[in-house]
Amino acid sequence: MTPPLPRKILVTGGAGFIGANFVRLALAELPECRIVNLDRLTYAGNPANLADLEDQPRYRFVHGDIRDRELVDSIMAEEMIDTVVHFAAESHVDRSITDPDAFIETNITGTFTLLEAARARWLTAAGPGDTTTGTGGAGAGAANTSAAAANHNGGTTAVGETEIDGSGRKAGAERNPVAGDADPGIGDPAAAPPSPRFLHVSTDEVYGSLGPTGYFTEETPYDPRSPYSASKAAADHLARAYFHTYRLPVLVTNCSNNYGPYQFPEKLIPLIINNALEGRELPVYGDGRNVRDWLFVTDHCRALLTVLAAGLPGETYNIGGNNEQENIAIVEIICDLLDERVGPLPGGAPRRSLIRFVTDRPGHDRRYAIDAGKIERELGWEPAVGFTEGIARTIDWYLGNRAWLDGVLDGSYREYYRRMYAHR
Ligand SMILES: NC(=O)c1ccc[n+]([C@@H]2O[C@H](COP(=O)([O-])OP(=O)(O)OC[C@H]3O[C@@H](n4cnc5c(N)ncnc54)[C@H](O)[C@@H]3O)[C@@H](O)[C@H]2O)c1
């Protein structure tokens, strides 16, 4: 049975880099969907990323913490959430080395809170108890809604009206094959939506570091090396455990490095663009030969829509760009493109002259490379934006959005930057 497509989506961390791109794409590609964005607005969460959506009736922003169970329960009930797309995380490896606590809290405890809230709402008859507000909880009143189906490339296909009976289940529908197979004692999912999905968004960093050859597949054993990747690995294990133990319809994706619009300028590509524009030094860790696979952010978001539409609960999908690059090559490409677009530095020196090698990050993984064959074969997704096009689009976006960049570069960011790089 093809699952109905997500209609009422709780996006966590939607004010961050990938989340903001995902919210935009999902609203455009799934015309029937409603999105509630729960974001704590840490330093990485920027309300300006979605400011133009304030009047969009299918979008609601909730300022809050994914660890706040009461808040998550009330959103799940009020909004009749049938899909969770979980981005919220502390995501920067360097910060995880200096301040790991927040990574444990948000990435592990936060994920646990969301899984528990989804389990209570979707898999138990009574839901989480008193939190149904009476304003439209899954068990409240009849409703008509329509579903839309994304094709494998993230396009949309209307599949017509879905009648929801008073219990919140599709009238005359078979029992959900996942929720309905729940172990005895979990409860009949009478209050659950017909085909819920919990998409846990993760990273390839959980797999550790590769030598000069080989690729991460979905079967590669986990070997995280930083507090960031260890906390994401823990969250991935929890998410999968909720599928195996409770039959919560969890899907996990592990993606390589993203780049594109709205990325906070602490990560390599926007950091180098910003520094190169300002004529400041371009810090490159170690010998600059660390290799990452780079994927344009919209391609990642399309892959997530594809997994939501066609992925199988309990499965993991690796997502990658087939685009391995050494860090130093990325930096040089950015320098050259900026020289072309805005001219060389005052005095005529090329921007490559700003490159400075700094002491390496402790435990710096040497190489990541993703085998994305499974999602390509089974779900028909593949990256659409090559690196030459993607990096040019990214640079042009930052050049065209200097006000966004200036807004992000406030005092706290500069203080952090000083702490990270002043003594290297
Ligand atoms: N950036 C990448 O290259 C990449 C690659 C693969 C996977 N991922 C994963 O994708 C997800 C999103 O990454 P990103 O780069 O957009 O991150 P980001 O740091 O740009 O955004 C994270 C968002 O989560 C929010 N947040 C943090 N703690 C929260 C909390 N306790 N409650 C609610 N919101 C909270 C922040 O305010 C921010 O808006 C993460 O889970 C990350 O591990 C990222």
The ligand as an SDF file (V2000), in Angstrom:
LIG
                    3D

 44 48  0  0  0  0  0  0  0  0999 V2000
   24.7280   20.7120    7.5280 N   0  0  0  0  0  0  0  0  0  0  0  0
   25.0730   19.5390    7.0050 C   0  0  0  0  0  0  0  0  0  0  0  0
   25.9610   19.4690    6.1650 O   0  0  0  0  0  0  0  0  0  0  0  0
   24.3730   18.2720    7.4540 C   0  0  0  0  0  0  0  0  0  0  0  0
   24.6380   17.0800    6.7690 C   0  0  0  0  0  0  0  0  0  0  0  0
   23.9410   15.9170    7.1520 C   0  0  0  0  0  0  0  0  0  0  0  0
   23.0260   15.9550    8.1740 C   0  0  0  0  0  0  0  0  0  0  0  0
   22.7960   17.1180    8.8340 N   0  0  0  0  0  0  0  0  0  0  0  0
   21.7940   17.1230    9.9220 C   0  0  0  0  0  0  0  0  0  0  0  0
   20.7100   17.9250    9.4560 O   0  0  0  0  0  0  0  0  0  0  0  0
   20.1210   18.6050   10.5540 C   0  0  0  0  0  0  0  0  0  0  0  0
   20.0770   20.0910   10.2700 C   0  0  0  0  0  0  0  0  0  0  0  0
   21.4060   20.5600   10.0500 O   0  0  0  0  0  0  0  0  0  0  0  0
   21.6770   22.1070    9.7900 P   0  0  0  0  0  0  0  0  0  0  0  0
   23.0230   22.2140    9.1820 O   0  0  0  0  0  0  0  0  0  0  0  0
   20.5260   22.7250    9.1290 O   0  0  0  0  0  0  0  0  0  0  0  0
   21.7730   22.6370   11.2980 O   0  0  0  0  0  0  0  0  0  0  0  0
   21.7070   24.1160   11.8500 P   0  0  0  0  0  0  0  0  0  0  0  0
   22.6800   24.1520   12.9680 O   0  0  0  0  0  0  0  0  0  0  0  0
   21.8380   25.1150   10.7480 O   0  0  0  0  0  0  0  0  0  0  0  0
   20.2140   24.2430   12.4150 O   0  0  0  0  0  0  0  0  0  0  0  0
   19.7900   23.5820   13.5570 C   0  0  0  0  0  0  0  0  0  0  0  0
   18.4580   24.1880   13.9680 C   0  0  0  0  0  0  0  0  0  0  0  0
   17.9830   23.4880   15.1210 O   0  0  0  0  0  0  0  0  0  0  0  0
   17.5170   24.4370   16.0670 C   0  0  0  0  0  0  0  0  0  0  0  0
   17.6430   23.8520   17.4110 N   0  0  0  0  0  0  0  0  0  0  0  0
   18.8020   23.5330   18.0660 C   0  0  0  0  0  0  0  0  0  0  0  0
   18.5140   23.0200   19.2820 N   0  0  0  0  0  0  0  0  0  0  0  0
   17.1580   22.9880   19.3690 C   0  0  0  0  0  0  0  0  0  0  0  0
   16.2580   22.5460   20.3730 C   0  0  0  0  0  0  0  0  0  0  0  0
   16.7020   22.0250   21.5340 N   0  0  0  0  0  0  0  0  0  0  0  0
   14.9350   22.6530   20.1500 N   0  0  0  0  0  0  0  0  0  0  0  0
   14.4710   23.1840   18.9820 C   0  0  0  0  0  0  0  0  0  0  0  0
   15.2830   23.6210   17.9950 N   0  0  0  0  0  0  0  0  0  0  0  0
   16.6050   23.5300   18.1980 C   0  0  0  0  0  0  0  0  0  0  0  0
   18.4100   25.6480   15.8650 C   0  0  0  0  0  0  0  0  0  0  0  0
   17.8200   26.8340   16.3880 O   0  0  0  0  0  0  0  0  0  0  0  0
   18.5500   25.6630   14.3530 C   0  0  0  0  0  0  0  0  0  0  0  0
   17.4970   26.3850   13.7580 O   0  0  0  0  0  0  0  0  0  0  0  0
   20.9440   18.2360   11.7820 C   0  0  0  0  0  0  0  0  0  0  0  0
   20.2680   17.2110   12.4740 O   0  0  0  0  0  0  0  0  0  0  0  0
   22.2610   17.7350   11.2130 C   0  0  0  0  0  0  0  0  0  0  0  0
   22.8420   16.7710   12.0650 O   0  0  0  0  0  0  0  0  0  0  0  0
   23.4440   18.2800    8.5020 C   0  0  0  0  0  0  0  0  0  0  0  0
  1  2  1  0
  2  3  2  0
  2  4  1  0
  4  5  1  0
  4 44  2  0
  5  6  2  0
  6  7  1  0
  7  8  2  0
  8  9  1  0
  8 44  1  0
  9 10  1  0
  9 42  1  0
 10 11  1  0
 11 12  1  0
 11 40  1  0
 12 13  1  0
 13 14  1  0
 14 15  2  0
 14 16  1  0
 14 17  1  0
 17 18  1  0
 18 19  2  0
 18 20  1  0
 18 21  1  0
 21 22  1  0
 22 23  1  0
 23 24  1  0
 23 38  1  0
 24 25  1  0
 25 26  1  0
 25 36  1  0
 26 27  1  0
 26 35  1  0
 27 28  2  0
 28 29  1  0
 29 30  1  0
 29 35  2  0
 30 31  1  0
 30 32  2  0
 32 33  1  0
 33 34  2  0
 34 35  1  0
 36 37  1  0
 36 38  1  0
 38 39  1  0
 40 41  1  0
 40 42  1  0
 42 43  1  0
M  CHG  2   8   1  16  -1
M  END
$$$$
